[in-house]
């Protein structure tokens, strides 16, 4: 083997080592978290942090779920996320249909209106919304989060669905109209099924955004029983401090589980959807 | 047909509910905050019109200046890290890896989908020192670097650097995927032609790839700048802005002013200031794109 060939073999090997190390850097913290969530309390003080758990200590999950109230937080997150997803999809599909396929004077103005909030920093709406919800006695309710999540989900979703609808042939709608369908039936039986690809993308992106929300939840919710997973996690680590690491790791793992599961199942869809949202938005 | 598509009632049914929610939760609050930023105190108690003096007050407020400076340093480091490493990674996907491409991309994108709070809590445990060494310190001991062990999140500079590292770690995969998609869009015959002309490695990157990537780079920069200018969650979840105010970002200070110190006017002014920062940087970067195109 001559020198240059040996050299290129060596570079390629070094390169592979680098890639593997890099992937380890991305994955190891998460694996470490999952492993640590199965450690018994004394393992944290007796063994170094990197060591593997001695067994599967599920009590951490039980503690986090019941005493640590993660079960309640999880339920709250699920309700607010799912209900707002339903509203986001329903509203952004119907608005997009009216914007793209129907004929009215103000539709360009309406499009700019919905697009205006696409990159606005969330902090700017906190004080007004807090004041409004206080007046309306909506603080510490699901509605405060559902309304806000829906409003903030609309801009990007209208953008994505309306761009998709623009490439939908008008002939399909015309055919349905000639068959005697009402406009509502055209929307429900023709346009919605044909927009399914865009709707699924919106569902996936918005699930991540809403499930991962912390700012709205920490501003509008102060009662422990109404907290969502993200604010619950903050509360949790404040309450439990350094006393019960195992339960904290279990709680973080519970908070990550839905996103982790969804990503594992639909990774290509998630990657495409989230990058499309960013680049076009 | 035309009559049906012009049906005013139907248009209202389709648009009005969404428009009302959007108006109520996004549009009106933005205007309202801008209006509040001209007042001092708390509405109904000691609310007073002060014009632009909230914006003047910022520049003699030591905590604001500290948060502003810290925020700027954070933006500089994290934008370069996220976008720069994202670009390098995408080149790696494109030219370096032949097998397992999809798997590698899936792994690199993975941290992007994790909740920021969970990542913050996780990193605070990784860099922990009491009551027991976290992952990082225990690995240092394992490697015989025991004297490097320190309270990483208890010291201003190292806490700040851990915060930067964490946010680069989370987001670089996101930019890598965007750049990779753009690299795939460059026609292969352009790259081949450059190869034939003898352009390789760095020259290929500088003369062929980077110019084609310019629009997407600007989009990434805008996204990264606006994301880092308003940083809040990651710092709160990692350090609560501490030690002291070492990692207190502008958004966190806005939150404290409004909800802890009940200074709605001043808080709104800081929120408006952050919005202006985002608008200005977006306009500047868009301007750069336009001037290069013409």
Interface residues (C-beta under 8 A of the other chain):
Chain A: X15 X19 X23 X25 X26 X27 X29 X30 X32 X33 X36 X44 X45 X48 X49 X50 X87 X91 X92 X94 X95 X97 X98 X99 X101 X102 X103 X104 X110 X113 X114 X116 X117 X119 X120 X121 X122 X123 X124 X125 X126 X127 X128 X129 X130 X131 X132 X147 X148 X150 X151 X152 X154 X155 X158 X174 X177 X178 X182 X183 X184 X186 X187 X208 X211 X212 X214 X215 X219 X229 X230 X231 X233 X234 X237 X242 X245 X248 X249 X252 X255 X256 X259 X260 X262 X263 X267 X270 X271 X274 X275 X278 X279
Chain B: X1 X2 X4 X5 X6 X7 X8 X10 X11 X13 X14 X15 X17 X18 X19 X21 X22 X24 X25 X26 X27 X28 X29 X30 X32 X33 X36 X43 X92 X96 X97 X104 X105 X106 X107 X108 X109 X110 X111 X112 X113 X114 X115 X116 X117 X118 X121 X122 X123 X124 X125 X126 X130 X131 X132 X133 X134 X135 X137 X138 X139 X141 X142 X169 X173 X174 X177 X178 X181 X216 X219 X223 X226 X229 X230 X232 X233 X236 X237 X251 X254 X255 X258 X259 X264 X267 X268 X271 X272 X274 X275 X278 X282
